[in-house]
């Protein structure tokens, strides 16, 4: 059965509240039994002292009588008193054993009450924090079920394929020659993808750490792994809920602005008329752009090699962490980065040596920074709309619910394991106290038992 984090924290609070109630009852019972046992022991010690005094008195009287019958009677009385004395000594040893046992029970109950009280405080704090966190998650989920998120996928598709996008593309085409757009678009895609790759590499490392903890740290490690998965799912939903609407509006605004420029000649264009003439493509420029494109491909190859090394490092850590520095496959992956980096450098040097870099630089210098920003905004707007079109908000909610269930279940299992550990710790302490008490009394107890003082 699925369980939420709120239910988990409440369940633990209820369990520890009940355990504390039982512990307090056991403690009160043990303390009462201890008072009774100590009172009985004190009474038995007093009774023993009276017998000792009576024996001493009869021995003193024995020294003053000479009549055989009186001597016999006193000896018999002393014998009976000594028997009673030995029996009472056995009773006292029994009483001391009882006091020690009940004291151990009281100590155990007191420790259990303290332990459950501390745990209860911990879980009450967790429940209070989870109430706020759960409320925030519910608000985010509700937000994704309402406007604009309930239609954002269709809206993004309509914006990406509609008249506004068509006019925006026409306006970009009217200002930027196709070859210049092409190389700029590749650069934009490569750099944007790299940031996404680095973010994913971070997520992968966190996931790998969680998996290792699950493998090496038992139930608590499994909970740590599920906590990582839950945090990723929660962050994905939170990021989407807090940014998707604004990103959609921004993307639509970019397209609308370009559309307006296309339809209204009075509005300032991306490039001036002279800049459009100056930026027009020619054979040399087109050739230079074509020769520059391999540089972008070489850069992507370097990034790919770095990603491959990152993945292999995580795999090798899991396989044998002690060989990360010496593993042959990792050395090959590191060498591959150097090879790809050298290829990138060679491509860059070749472009410079051929003079095509100068041609390309002079061509790109025609476009002023605001115009480049307009092109970047256009690329970003189209990428944003494609991403929003492909992202189903309900899937983010479902992923979070699934991750929460797995995390709460793992926490419950770990908490039960800790309760078992706590219980066994209490049993260990109780039995240790019993052994120590029995060991301290063993010699006297053994002598008394052998002498027959008690059965």
Buried (B, 14 or more C-beta within 10 A) or exposed (E): EEBBBBBBBBBBBEBBBEBBEBBBEBBEBBBEBBEEBBEBBEEBBEBBEBBBEBBEEBEEEBEEEEEEEEEEBBEEBBEEBBEBBBBBBBBBBBBBBBBBBBBBBBBBBBBBBEBBBEBBEEBBEBBEEBEEEBEEBEEBBEBBEEEEBEEBBEBBBBBBEBEBBEBBBEBBEBBBBEBBBBBBBBBBBBEBEBEEBEEEBEBBBBBBBBBBBBEEBEBBBBBBBBBBBBBBBBEBBBEBBEEBBEBBEBBBEBBBBBBBBBEEEEEEBBBEEEBBEEBEBEEBBBBBBEBBBBBBEBBBBBBBBBBBBBBBBBEBBEEEEEEEEEBEEBEEBBEBBEEBBEBBEEBBEBBEEEEBBEBBEEBBEBBEEEBBEBBBBBBBBBBBBBEBBEBEBEEBBEBBBBBBBBBBBBBBBBBEBBBEEBEEEBEEBBEEBBEEBEEEBEEEBEEBEEEEBBE
